[in-house]
Amino acid sequence: MPTVRTRIRTGVLALAVAAMSAIFALQPPAAEATAACAPDPVLCPERMYVGASVDGLPSNPGSLDPFIQATGVSPSVAMFFAGFSGRVDTTALRRLSDTGRLPMMTWEPWDHTTPSANPYSLQAIASGQFDAYLSAQGRALASVGAPVAVRFAHEMNGGWYPWGQGANGNTPSDYVAAYRRVHDVVTAAGATNVIWVWSPITVVSRPSVPLAPLYPGDGYVDWVGLSVYFSSPTATYVKTVPSTLSQLDQVAPAKPIYVAETAVLPGANRPAMIHDLITGLLSMPRLVGLTWFNYVSQYDYRVDNDPPAAAQLGADLASSYFGGAGHVNDPVLAPPVALTFPTITGDAQVGGTLTGGVGTWRSGSGSGNLTTTDRWYRCTDATTTSSCTATGTTGATYPPSTADLGQFLRLAETATNEAGSTLAWSAPTDTVLMTPATPAPPAVEDRDGALHLTFPTAPTGTTHWQVSLNGTTRPLVPVGTTDYWLTGLTNGTSYTLSLAAAKVTATTTATVAAVGPATAGTAVPMTTPWNPYLKVSGTTVTVKLPTQAPTGATGWQLTIGTVTRNLPLTTTSIDVTGLTPGQDTPWALRATAGNWNGQPGLSLPATGTITAQ
């Protein structure tokens, strides 16, 4: 069974390593086991492999010298390309191994001199047509007597090689069958020292090809390989790699990852891009190594002819998390590296609660115990942490307060070991908001085919008003607005009206961030009532109300001087006494209808003055 075969192979690898020089000597497991693979002197060593692939390998180890001189890095992996038209050079591989380097053979089923041909089709390999060749190469690999990584038919999710998807009618099952055949024949020939590398390219290069159908199975894979290239001036680790890791986490969650090809195109920004690439790769939890592709291909990816790029690459690979030739199992003495970052869940609302989640960290065995602390910060912008100021709050929860209004919150986690400390930040929350309180009722005046609203004082935190008519929300109204009209309505019809205070983010004025409770009621558009008949006798005025009220009216509101009386619609006449002799007294008559906060809506008034005798 495949699982048994893998277990035997791993054991033989360990025996082979034990028989070698101290180059691959077994070291105690890391004190802080944060990597996602079980410690193993070859498959998951203390440090990550640093590889280089250059012209001249495997036969000429000296071909690595320009790379070493330019970067100061002596590679612990020497990766080379071999076609099916060639033969495994046991002597050359043993010579590389003797210098403390793991040979990695990218084994390509083609003759690269005739790239348009397909003499070694996946279907032919799977059917056994090349078993004799494969068995001979297996014996040659076994004779090396030390670990050798074999990367068969790489970048199979691309369509640019004869074995790739979309080329020569290949299907995923064709690829899986061919890979398994190569694995089984080579292993049966005694090559249990082989580390099998299944190696797609990042899915951003071929987003329509899923990886899962191409995976041969855990029993056939020791490392998941990966090709990662920055082939655009705007490429970043975040744009290029995480989407592939998401698929690999589903396809092969327990397998170490080796980035078998990686490079950055030339240009003025190359050193910064190299730093982004290497620090990004270092944050991959399952990473066990990477190889720089030092060739002229689509671009000139070499660094030995680019001193600034070589210096940056050397500086990034100088971290003791990486191991050069003969040093992959040296203890790691380096500050922690964030693998995943702190997180925040919950709504950034005053009165609510935010919950923080801790990150995960890489910390080596030689760096002592790992401890972490956290603190909440408020920030004036969401793009830089330099705008952040520490709060007095630590721990898993944070209750946003009015001091946080309009700002962004982050959780910062500091990880410390004996080599130093590293700070990791969560992503920022949305702008901290406060849900506005229920507004006071607006003044609503019933007009002819319309309703006129006068907004009240806005509750704290309000940026906009939200008006709804019969349950339909109208466009938001800036809080500085005083008057608001609803037109095109029908007189005598009762309309349900509501008003809520809203908080809208400053950067997305079309998006409601928080809406408070609404005040609601009914209102009825009406015409202005006719003037009443008024007759003054001494200090008494007799008011005869109009014989016909506006359509929809349910009552009258009569104001004489400073006294207002609400009258039934059936009222025909009323006497008002107590006027001041010789003084003009204003009067107003409105029709009433609806119900606003226990009070009726009012029409536009008929008005005038009277003079007592």
Backbone torsions as a table, in degrees:
resi	resn	phi	psi	omega
1	MET	NA	151.6	-177.5
2	PRO	-57.9	-38.1	-177.1
3	THR	-67.1	-36.8	177.4
4	VAL	-65.6	-41.9	-178.7
5	ARG	-60.8	-41.3	179.3
6	THR	-65.2	-41.5	-179.1
7	ARG	-63.4	-42.9	178.8
8	ILE	-64.2	-43.3	-177.4
9	ARG	-61.9	-43.8	-180.0
10	THR	-61.3	-40.7	178.7
11	GLY	-64.2	-41.5	178.9
12	VAL	-66.1	-38.6	175.9
13	LEU	-58.0	-44.3	-179.6
14	ALA	-62.5	-40.8	178.8
15	LEU	-65.5	-40.1	179.4
16	ALA	-63.9	-40.3	179.2
17	VAL	-65.1	-43.6	-178.7
18	ALA	-61.1	-29.1	-178.3
19	ALA	-81.0	-14.0	-178.4
20	MET	-82.9	179.5	176.4
21	SER	-69.8	-178.0	-178.2
22	ALA	-65.4	-1.7	178.7
23	ILE	-52.8	-46.2	179.9
24	PHE	-116.2	37.5	-176.8
25	ALA	-64.0	141.8	-179.5
26	LEU	-72.9	129.0	178.6
27	GLN	-113.9	159.6	177.0
28	PRO	-60.8	149.0	177.8
29	PRO	-62.1	155.7	-177.0
30	ALA	-63.2	142.1	178.0
31	ALA	-67.9	-35.0	177.6
32	GLU	-108.8	88.9	-174.9
33	ALA	-81.2	84.4	-179.1
34	THR	-101.6	-11.0	178.2
35	ALA	-72.5	157.2	-175.8
36	ALA	-93.5	22.5	174.6
37	CYS	-135.0	150.6	-179.1
38	ALA	-69.3	133.6	-179.4
39	PRO	-53.7	132.6	-179.7
40	ASP	-152.7	135.3	-174.0
41	PRO	-61.9	-20.3	-179.8
42	VAL	-115.2	-51.3	-174.4
43	LEU	-76.2	-30.2	-179.3
44	CYS	-148.4	72.6	-175.6
45	PRO	-74.7	177.1	-179.9
46	GLU	-58.7	-45.4	-180.0
47	ARG	-109.2	164.3	178.0
48	MET	-87.3	141.2	177.8
49	TYR	-63.5	145.5	170.6
50	VAL	-119.1	115.3	-175.8
51	GLY	-112.8	162.7	172.3
52	ALA	-140.9	143.6	175.5
53	SER	-122.6	117.2	-175.4
54	VAL	-136.1	159.8	173.3
55	ASP	-61.4	141.0	177.3
56	GLY	107.3	-16.4	176.7
57	LEU	-83.2	148.3	6.4
58	PRO	-94.2	-5.7	-169.5
59	SER	-71.8	-27.0	-175.2
60	ASN	-121.6	91.3	179.1
61	PRO	-58.4	-26.4	179.4
62	GLY	-65.9	-14.7	178.5
63	SER	-66.2	-14.1	176.4
64	LEU	-79.8	-14.0	-172.1
65	ASP	-58.6	-44.4	179.1
66	PRO	-59.6	-38.4	177.5
67	PHE	-64.9	-44.0	-178.8
68	ILE	-63.8	-44.5	-179.2
69	GLN	-64.8	-36.9	-177.2
70	ALA	-73.9	-37.1	-172.5
71	THR	-104.5	-21.3	-173.1
72	GLY	78.0	10.4	-177.4
73	VAL	-109.3	125.0	174.0
74	SER	-96.8	108.5	-170.3
75	PRO	-61.7	141.6	174.6
76	SER	-95.2	-5.9	173.1
77	VAL	-130.4	134.1	174.1
78	ALA	-115.7	108.4	-175.5
79	MET	-102.6	135.9	179.9
80	PHE	-140.7	166.5	-177.8
81	PHE	-111.0	137.0	179.7
82	ALA	-139.1	132.6	177.8
83	GLY	-91.4	168.1	178.9
84	PHE	-70.3	-11.5	177.4
85	SER	-81.8	-7.2	-179.7
86	GLY	-104.8	-178.8	-178.9
87	ARG	-127.2	149.4	177.3
88	VAL	-67.2	126.9	179.1
89	ASP	-95.3	92.5	-175.8
90	THR	-58.1	-42.7	-177.7
91	THR	-62.4	-43.3	-179.3
92	ALA	-65.0	-41.5	-179.7
93	LEU	-67.2	-38.7	179.1
94	ARG	-66.5	-36.5	179.3
95	ARG	-64.7	-40.8	176.0
96	LEU	-63.1	-43.1	-179.4
97	SER	-63.3	-37.5	-178.7
98	ASP	-67.3	-20.0	177.5
99	THR	-91.7	12.4	177.0
100	GLY	86.3	17.5	-176.9
101	ARG	-114.8	141.7	174.4
102	LEU	-86.8	116.7	175.6
103	PRO	-71.5	136.3	174.3
104	MET	-124.9	116.4	-179.0
105	MET	-100.2	112.7	171.0
106	THR	-83.3	105.7	-169.3
107	TRP	-97.8	111.4	-172.0
108	GLU	-107.1	121.9	179.6
109	PRO	-78.3	69.5	176.1
110	TRP	-162.8	174.2	167.4
111	ASP	-110.1	109.3	-171.3
112	HIS	-64.6	-14.1	177.9
113	THR	-75.6	-18.3	176.4
114	THR	-130.5	71.9	-171.3
115	PRO	-64.9	-20.6	-179.6
116	SER	-81.2	-12.2	-179.8
117	ALA	-83.7	164.6	179.1
118	ASN	-138.6	62.7	-175.7
119	PRO	-73.5	-17.0	-177.5
120	TYR	-121.4	65.3	-174.8
121	SER	-64.5	153.3	177.1
122	LEU	-57.7	-40.0	-178.1
123	GLN	-65.0	-39.0	179.7
124	ALA	-69.6	-39.4	177.8
125	ILE	-62.2	-46.5	-177.2
126	ALA	-64.9	-29.8	-177.9
127	SER	-82.0	-3.9	175.9
128	GLY	95.7	7.8	-176.7
129	GLN	-65.3	-20.2	-177.8
130	PHE	-116.8	22.2	-177.8
131	ASP	-61.1	-38.6	-178.8
132	ALA	-63.4	-44.0	177.4
133	TYR	-62.3	-46.6	-177.9
134	LEU	-63.4	-39.7	-179.5
135	SER	-65.2	-39.4	178.1
136	ALA	-64.5	-40.8	179.3
137	GLN	-69.1	-32.9	176.2
138	GLY	-62.3	-42.4	178.7
139	ARG	-65.0	-37.6	178.8
140	ALA	-66.7	-39.9	177.2
141	LEU	-64.7	-42.4	179.7
142	ALA	-61.6	-33.1	-177.0
143	SER	-70.8	-14.0	177.4
144	VAL	-61.8	-34.7	177.6
145	GLY	73.1	17.3	-179.9
146	ALA	-153.1	164.8	-178.5
147	PRO	-61.0	139.3	173.7
148	VAL	-135.6	129.7	176.1
149	ALA	-89.7	133.8	178.5
150	VAL	-119.5	121.7	-177.5
151	ARG	-113.3	93.3	-173.6
152	PHE	-86.8	131.5	170.7
153	ALA	47.8	63.8	-175.7
154	HIS	-71.1	165.3	177.2
155	GLU	51.7	39.9	-177.3
156	MET	-66.8	-18.1	177.1
157	ASN	-81.0	-4.7	172.7
158	GLY	-90.5	170.6	-179.8
159	GLY	-114.1	13.4	-172.3
160	TRP	-93.8	-8.9	175.2
161	TYR	-109.3	157.1	-179.4
162	PRO	-59.8	-25.1	-179.2
163	TRP	-92.6	-0.1	-175.2
164	GLY	-79.8	162.4	177.4
165	GLN	-67.7	135.7	-177.4
166	GLY	90.5	-4.3	177.3
167	ALA	-111.9	136.7	174.1
168	ASN	55.1	28.8	177.9
169	GLY	70.4	17.6	-176.9
170	ASN	-65.9	140.1	173.6
171	THR	-114.2	161.4	175.6
172	PRO	-55.8	-38.2	-179.7
173	SER	-66.9	-31.9	175.1
174	ASP	-62.5	-44.0	-179.0
175	TYR	-65.3	-47.2	-178.5
176	VAL	-59.8	-43.1	-179.0
177	ALA	-64.0	-41.2	179.9
178	ALA	-67.0	-44.9	179.5
179	TYR	-58.6	-47.7	-178.2
180	ARG	-64.0	-36.6	179.5
181	ARG	-64.1	-46.2	179.0
182	VAL	-60.1	-46.5	179.7
183	HIS	-58.2	-49.5	-173.5
184	ASP	-67.8	-41.1	-178.2
185	VAL	-69.0	-43.6	-179.8
186	VAL	-65.0	-42.4	179.6
187	THR	-65.4	-40.6	179.0
188	ALA	-64.1	-24.8	178.5
189	ALA	-79.8	0.9	175.0
190	GLY	105.9	2.5	-175.9
191	ALA	-84.7	62.1	177.6
192	THR	-81.2	1.3	175.6
193	ASN	-88.6	3.1	-175.7
194	VAL	-85.1	133.9	168.0
195	ILE	-94.5	115.8	-175.9
196	TRP	-88.9	126.9	-174.0
197	VAL	-118.0	115.3	173.2
198	TRP	-96.7	121.8	-161.0
199	SER	-135.9	88.3	172.8
200	PRO	-78.2	175.8	170.6
201	ILE	-101.7	160.5	-179.5
202	THR	-53.2	141.5	-174.1
203	VAL	-68.7	-17.1	176.1
204	VAL	-65.0	-20.7	178.0
205	SER	-78.0	-22.6	-179.1
206	ARG	-151.6	68.7	-171.4
207	PRO	-63.8	-18.6	-177.4
208	SER	-85.3	-2.1	-177.2
209	VAL	-111.3	106.6	178.2
210	PRO	-71.9	152.2	-177.0
211	LEU	-84.1	-30.9	-172.3
212	ALA	-54.6	-46.2	-178.4
213	PRO	-66.6	-16.2	-177.6
214	LEU	-92.9	-5.3	-175.4
215	TYR	-80.0	125.3	-176.5
216	PRO	-72.2	-18.4	-178.3
217	GLY	117.0	151.9	-175.8
218	ASP	-59.5	-31.0	-179.2
219	GLY	-71.5	-9.2	-177.8
220	TYR	-114.6	2.6	-174.3
221	VAL	-132.5	130.5	171.9
222	ASP	-99.5	-44.8	176.9
223	TRP	-122.8	140.4	165.5
224	VAL	-86.5	116.0	176.2
225	GLY	-87.2	168.8	-178.7
226	LEU	-159.6	138.6	171.3
227	SER	-101.5	125.7	-178.3
228	VAL	-130.2	113.0	-179.7
229	TYR	-123.1	140.3	168.0
230	PHE	-99.2	92.7	-176.4
231	SER	-106.6	16.3	177.0
232	SER	-135.8	143.3	179.9
233	PRO	-61.0	-18.6	-178.8
234	THR	-103.8	7.1	-178.3
235	ALA	-66.8	143.5	174.7
236	THR	-139.1	164.5	175.8
237	TYR	-58.3	-44.9	-176.0
238	VAL	-63.1	-36.8	-179.9
239	LYS	-76.1	-25.8	-167.5
240	THR	-100.9	-39.3	-164.6
241	VAL	-103.4	-44.6	-169.7
242	PRO	-55.3	-34.3	-179.4
243	SER	-63.1	-34.1	176.6
244	THR	-71.2	-42.3	179.1
245	LEU	-59.5	-35.3	178.4
246	SER	-60.8	-41.3	177.9
247	GLN	-70.6	-41.1	180.0
248	LEU	-64.4	-32.8	176.6
249	ASP	-63.9	-26.4	176.7
250	GLN	-87.4	-37.1	-173.3
251	VAL	-80.0	-47.6	-174.4
252	ALA	-141.7	68.2	-171.7
253	PRO	-66.8	-18.9	-175.7
254	ALA	-101.0	-0.5	-173.7
255	LYS	-93.5	136.0	171.6
256	PRO	-61.2	153.9	-179.0
257	ILE	-114.7	129.5	174.9
258	TYR	-119.0	119.4	177.9
259	VAL	-81.5	96.5	-168.7
260	ALA	-79.1	-20.4	174.4
261	GLU	-141.6	128.1	173.5
262	THR	-154.6	147.0	180.0
263	ALA	-170.9	167.2	-179.1
264	VAL	-128.8	135.3	-179.3
265	LEU	-64.0	154.2	-179.6
266	PRO	-70.3	160.6	179.3
267	GLY	151.5	170.0	-176.6
268	ALA	-62.5	-29.8	-176.8
269	ASN	-91.4	8.6	-173.5
270	ARG	-59.1	-46.8	179.5
271	PRO	-57.2	-42.3	178.9
272	ALA	-65.1	-37.9	178.9
273	MET	-68.3	-37.2	177.0
274	ILE	-62.6	-43.7	179.7
275	HIS	-62.1	-42.7	178.0
276	ASP	-62.7	-42.2	180.0
277	LEU	-62.8	-52.6	-173.9
278	ILE	-67.9	-43.5	179.0
279	THR	-66.1	-33.4	175.7
280	GLY	-66.3	-46.7	179.0
281	LEU	-61.6	-37.9	179.3
282	LEU	-61.6	-24.4	-179.7
283	SER	-82.5	-3.5	178.1
284	MET	-73.2	118.4	-174.2
285	PRO	-57.4	-34.5	-173.5
286	ARG	-100.5	10.1	-177.5
287	LEU	-67.4	132.3	174.7
288	VAL	-119.9	0.3	177.5
289	GLY	168.0	169.1	177.2
290	LEU	-150.5	152.5	178.7
291	THR	-126.4	127.1	176.0
292	TRP	-80.2	128.0	179.8
293	PHE	-87.6	98.0	-170.8
294	ASN	-100.8	63.7	-177.1
295	TYR	-132.9	165.8	164.5
296	VAL	-92.3	115.8	-179.3
297	SER	-132.0	-119.4	174.0
298	GLN	-59.5	-36.1	173.7
299	TYR	-132.5	171.2	174.5
300	ASP	-83.6	96.8	-176.0
301	TYR	-87.4	-0.1	-178.3
302	ARG	-66.2	148.3	175.1
303	VAL	-112.2	-16.8	-178.9
304	ASP	-69.0	-12.6	174.4
305	ASN	-105.4	13.4	-176.7
306	ASP	-137.5	84.7	-173.8
307	PRO	-54.0	-44.7	179.0
308	PRO	-61.2	-40.7	179.2
309	ALA	-67.1	-42.1	179.8
310	ALA	-63.1	-40.1	179.7
311	ALA	-64.7	-41.4	179.8
312	GLN	-67.5	-43.5	178.8
313	LEU	-61.8	-43.2	178.6
314	GLY	-62.9	-40.2	180.0
315	ALA	-64.9	-41.9	-179.0
316	ASP	-69.6	-35.3	-178.7
317	LEU	-84.3	-2.9	178.1
318	ALA	-74.3	-14.1	176.9
319	SER	-56.2	139.9	-179.6
320	SER	-72.5	0.2	169.4
321	TYR	-69.3	-20.5	177.0
322	PHE	-103.2	145.0	-179.3
323	GLY	-120.0	124.0	175.0
324	GLY	-79.0	-173.5	-176.8
325	ALA	-54.3	126.6	178.3
326	GLY	79.7	4.4	-173.4
327	HIS	-129.9	16.7	-176.6
328	VAL	-70.2	-17.2	178.1
329	ASN	-112.0	19.0	170.3
330	ASP	-71.5	147.4	175.5
331	PRO	-59.7	147.7	-179.5
332	VAL	-93.6	125.0	174.4
333	LEU	-122.6	96.3	-176.7
334	ALA	-159.9	151.7	175.8
335	PRO	-59.7	159.2	-179.5
336	PRO	-61.8	154.1	174.9
337	VAL	-121.5	130.9	179.6
338	ALA	-72.3	125.0	174.6
339	LEU	-94.4	-44.8	169.7
340	THR	-130.1	154.8	-170.9
341	PHE	-104.8	160.3	176.3
342	PRO	-57.1	154.6	-179.7
343	THR	-128.7	159.3	175.7
344	ILE	-131.3	131.4	173.8
345	THR	-122.1	157.6	-178.8
346	GLY	110.3	172.2	-178.9
347	ASP	-95.1	135.0	178.5
348	ALA	-80.9	73.7	-176.7
349	GLN	-127.4	136.3	173.5
350	VAL	-59.3	130.1	-176.6
351	GLY	94.9	-11.4	178.4
352	GLY	-94.9	-167.8	179.8
353	THR	-137.7	130.8	172.9
354	LEU	-101.0	143.9	179.3
355	THR	-120.5	128.7	-179.7
356	GLY	-97.2	145.4	173.9
357	GLY	-118.0	140.8	-175.8
358	VAL	-79.3	159.0	174.4
359	GLY	-88.8	-176.8	173.6
360	THR	-121.1	156.7	-168.2
361	TRP	-135.7	148.3	169.5
362	ARG	-98.8	125.3	178.9
363	SER	-146.5	127.7	-171.1
364	GLY	-83.3	167.6	-174.9
365	SER	-65.8	-28.6	-178.4
366	GLY	-87.6	5.8	-173.2
367	SER	-104.6	7.4	178.0
368	GLY	76.2	-172.6	-177.9
369	ASN	-67.9	148.8	178.3
370	LEU	-102.4	127.0	174.2
371	THR	-124.6	153.1	-179.8
372	THR	-133.7	147.1	172.1
373	THR	-133.6	160.5	-179.3
374	ASP	-138.7	158.9	176.8
375	ARG	-155.1	145.9	178.0
376	TRP	-90.9	142.7	-179.4
377	TYR	-128.2	147.1	168.9
378	ARG	-108.5	138.1	-170.5
379	CYS	-128.7	143.8	-178.6
380	THR	-83.1	-18.0	172.9
381	ASP	-141.6	164.3	-172.5
382	ALA	-95.0	0.6	-171.8
383	THR	-101.7	-28.4	-176.7
384	THR	-129.9	145.1	176.9
385	THR	-81.3	-11.8	178.7
386	SER	-66.6	-16.4	178.8
387	SER	-88.2	4.0	-171.9
388	CYS	-94.2	142.3	177.2
389	THR	-122.5	134.8	-177.6
390	ALA	-67.0	138.4	169.4
391	THR	-92.0	178.2	176.8
392	GLY	-89.0	9.5	-171.6
393	THR	-102.6	130.5	169.5
394	THR	-122.4	173.4	177.7
395	GLY	100.3	-175.0	-169.0
396	ALA	-81.9	-18.3	-175.2
397	THR	-126.1	155.0	178.9
398	TYR	-144.9	124.6	177.1
399	PRO	-96.9	105.8	179.6
400	PRO	-57.3	139.7	-179.5
401	SER	-121.5	178.8	179.7
402	THR	-63.3	-22.0	176.2
403	ALA	-66.4	-19.5	-178.4
404	ASP	-94.8	-4.3	-175.1
405	LEU	-55.4	133.1	177.6
406	GLY	78.4	0.0	-179.6
407	GLN	-110.8	177.4	179.3
408	PHE	-114.3	147.5	-179.5
409	LEU	-113.1	142.3	175.5
410	ARG	-134.6	154.5	172.1
411	LEU	-110.7	126.2	178.3
412	ALA	-110.3	134.0	179.4
413	GLU	-118.4	129.2	177.8
414	THR	-108.2	122.1	176.7
415	ALA	-106.2	136.2	-174.7
416	THR	-132.6	133.2	166.6
417	ASN	-131.8	-171.5	-174.2
418	GLU	-69.1	-14.4	-179.6
419	ALA	-93.0	-12.4	179.8
420	GLY	150.0	-169.9	-177.7
421	SER	-127.0	152.2	177.4
422	THR	-136.1	137.6	-179.2
423	LEU	-106.4	131.4	177.8
424	ALA	-123.8	136.1	-176.3
425	TRP	-109.4	143.7	169.0
426	SER	-75.2	166.6	168.8
427	ALA	-68.3	154.0	-179.6
428	PRO	-73.6	153.2	170.7
429	THR	-73.8	174.5	166.2
430	ASP	-67.0	169.3	175.7
431	THR	-55.3	132.0	179.4
432	VAL	-68.7	127.2	-176.6
433	LEU	-120.5	166.6	172.0
434	MET	-130.2	122.3	179.0
435	THR	-63.2	120.3	-177.7
436	PRO	-62.7	153.8	177.6
437	ALA	-75.0	172.8	177.0
438	THR	-65.9	127.0	-180.0
439	PRO	-73.4	157.6	170.3
440	ALA	-64.7	155.9	179.8
441	PRO	-61.8	138.1	173.5
442	PRO	-73.1	159.0	169.6
443	ALA	-78.6	124.8	-178.3
444	VAL	-117.2	123.8	179.9
445	GLU	-113.3	125.6	179.8
446	ASP	-80.5	118.3	-178.8
447	ARG	-112.6	176.6	-179.2
448	ASP	-71.3	104.7	-179.3
449	GLY	68.3	19.8	-176.0
450	ALA	-156.2	166.5	172.2
451	LEU	-127.9	136.0	180.0
452	HIS	-113.9	121.0	-178.8
453	LEU	-107.6	138.5	168.4
454	THR	-114.5	115.1	-173.7
455	PHE	-69.9	147.7	177.0
456	PRO	-81.5	-176.2	172.4
457	THR	-64.2	132.8	-175.0
458	ALA	-75.3	137.8	173.8
459	PRO	-63.2	158.7	179.8
460	THR	-56.9	135.1	178.4
461	GLY	90.2	-4.0	-176.7
462	THR	-77.3	134.1	172.2
463	THR	-114.0	-24.5	-176.9
464	HIS	-146.1	157.1	170.2
465	TRP	-97.4	144.9	173.8
466	GLN	-119.0	112.1	-178.6
467	VAL	-103.7	133.8	176.6
468	SER	-125.0	139.0	177.6
469	LEU	-122.9	118.9	-177.2
470	ASN	52.9	38.6	176.1
471	GLY	85.4	-6.3	179.6
472	THR	-98.4	122.9	-177.9
473	THR	-76.8	131.6	176.8
474	ARG	-88.8	163.9	176.9
475	PRO	-54.8	145.1	-178.5
476	LEU	-61.1	146.9	-177.7
477	VAL	-117.7	125.0	178.9
478	PRO	-55.7	145.3	-171.8
479	VAL	-66.8	-20.4	179.2
480	GLY	-73.5	-9.3	179.6
481	THR	-72.9	137.8	179.7
482	THR	-99.1	-45.9	-175.5
483	ASP	-110.8	149.4	179.1
484	TYR	-145.7	135.2	-177.9
485	TRP	-115.3	139.0	168.7
486	LEU	-115.2	112.4	-173.9
487	THR	-114.1	176.0	179.1
488	GLY	72.7	26.5	-177.9
489	LEU	-98.2	171.0	-177.0
490	THR	-105.6	125.6	178.5
491	ASN	-59.5	142.2	176.1
492	GLY	82.2	-2.6	179.4
493	THR	-97.5	134.4	179.9
494	SER	-84.1	124.8	-179.9
495	TYR	-114.1	136.8	174.8
496	THR	-86.5	126.5	-174.1
497	LEU	-126.3	139.3	176.1
498	SER	-139.3	154.1	179.2
499	LEU	-134.9	126.9	176.9
500	ALA	-127.9	150.1	173.9
501	ALA	-90.4	136.3	-175.4
502	ALA	-125.3	150.0	172.3
503	LYS	-114.0	124.7	-178.1
504	VAL	-119.6	137.5	-179.9
505	THR	-65.0	148.7	-174.7
506	ALA	-67.7	-28.8	-175.6
507	THR	-92.1	-16.7	-179.5
508	THR	-129.8	75.8	-172.2
509	THR	-66.7	-11.7	178.0
510	ALA	-92.1	-1.6	-175.9
511	THR	-112.0	120.5	178.6
512	VAL	-77.0	122.2	-179.6
513	ALA	-90.1	-36.6	-178.6
514	ALA	-154.9	131.2	178.4
515	VAL	-123.1	126.3	-179.5
516	GLY	-81.3	177.9	176.9
517	PRO	-62.6	152.5	-175.2
518	ALA	-104.9	151.8	163.9
519	THR	-92.7	144.6	-175.0
520	ALA	-144.9	158.5	177.6
521	GLY	-177.3	-169.0	179.1
522	THR	-120.5	149.3	178.6
523	ALA	-142.5	152.2	-174.3
524	VAL	-130.6	113.7	175.2
525	PRO	-59.3	138.6	-178.7
526	MET	-148.8	157.2	172.0
527	THR	-80.2	166.6	175.2
528	THR	-70.3	135.3	-179.2
529	PRO	-68.9	158.2	173.9
530	TRP	-66.2	159.4	176.6
531	ASN	-68.8	138.2	174.9
532	PRO	-76.6	165.1	173.6
533	TYR	-91.9	126.6	-178.1
534	LEU	-121.4	132.8	178.1
535	LYS	-129.4	121.2	-178.5
536	VAL	-97.4	132.0	175.5
537	SER	-133.8	102.6	-176.4
538	GLY	65.6	-122.7	-180.0
539	THR	-102.8	20.5	179.5
540	THR	-120.6	139.3	174.2
541	VAL	-120.9	134.0	174.8
542	THR	-101.1	124.9	-179.4
543	VAL	-111.1	117.7	173.5
544	LYS	-99.2	117.0	-175.2
545	LEU	-74.0	154.6	-179.7
546	PRO	-56.5	145.7	179.9
547	THR	-74.6	-16.8	180.0
548	GLN	-129.7	120.4	179.3
549	ALA	-87.6	158.5	174.7
550	PRO	-58.8	148.0	178.8
551	THR	-57.0	130.1	178.7
552	GLY	94.9	-13.3	-177.9
553	ALA	-65.5	144.8	177.6
554	THR	-121.3	-3.6	179.7
555	GLY	-172.6	179.4	177.6
556	TRP	-120.6	151.7	170.2
557	GLN	-127.9	112.7	-176.7
558	LEU	-110.0	127.4	177.5
559	THR	-119.0	120.6	174.4
560	ILE	-117.2	116.3	-176.1
561	GLY	65.0	-118.8	-178.6
562	THR	-107.8	5.8	-176.4
563	VAL	-106.3	128.7	179.6
564	THR	-113.1	134.6	178.8
565	ARG	-123.2	130.8	172.5
566	ASN	-94.6	122.5	-172.3
567	LEU	-119.1	146.2	173.3
568	PRO	-61.8	153.7	179.9
569	LEU	-65.6	-20.4	-179.0
570	THR	-79.6	-7.1	-179.5
571	THR	-65.1	132.1	178.9
572	THR	-106.7	-30.5	-176.2
573	SER	-157.0	149.3	178.6
574	ILE	-148.7	140.4	176.6
575	ASP	-100.5	133.9	177.6
576	VAL	-120.0	122.9	-177.0
577	THR	-108.0	175.3	172.7
578	GLY	84.7	21.0	177.1
579	LEU	-70.5	156.2	178.7
580	THR	-87.6	122.0	-177.3
581	PRO	-59.2	139.3	176.1
582	GLY	72.1	7.5	-177.7
583	GLN	-114.7	136.1	175.6
584	ASP	-72.4	131.3	-179.8
585	THR	-119.8	124.0	178.9
586	PRO	-74.6	151.3	175.0
587	TRP	-136.1	157.0	176.9
588	ALA	-150.1	140.9	176.8
589	LEU	-126.5	125.7	177.8
590	ARG	-124.0	148.4	168.5
591	ALA	-86.9	145.8	-179.2
592	THR	-119.7	151.2	176.7
593	ALA	-168.2	158.6	179.1
594	GLY	78.7	-167.6	-176.5
595	ASN	-152.9	109.9	177.1
596	TRP	-117.2	106.5	178.5
597	ASN	54.6	41.6	180.0
598	GLY	84.0	-1.8	179.7
599	GLN	-119.4	146.3	179.9
600	PRO	-75.4	154.8	170.3
601	GLY	-72.6	155.7	-173.1
602	LEU	-122.4	142.1	173.7
603	SER	-80.2	173.8	169.9
604	LEU	-64.7	140.9	-171.7
605	PRO	-88.8	151.2	160.3
606	ALA	-87.4	134.2	-172.1
607	THR	-135.0	164.0	176.3
608	GLY	177.9	-169.7	176.2
609	THR	-133.5	157.5	175.2
610	ILE	-133.6	154.3	-179.9
611	THR	-125.0	120.7	178.9
612	ALA	-74.6	153.4	-178.7
613	GLN	-94.3	NA	NA
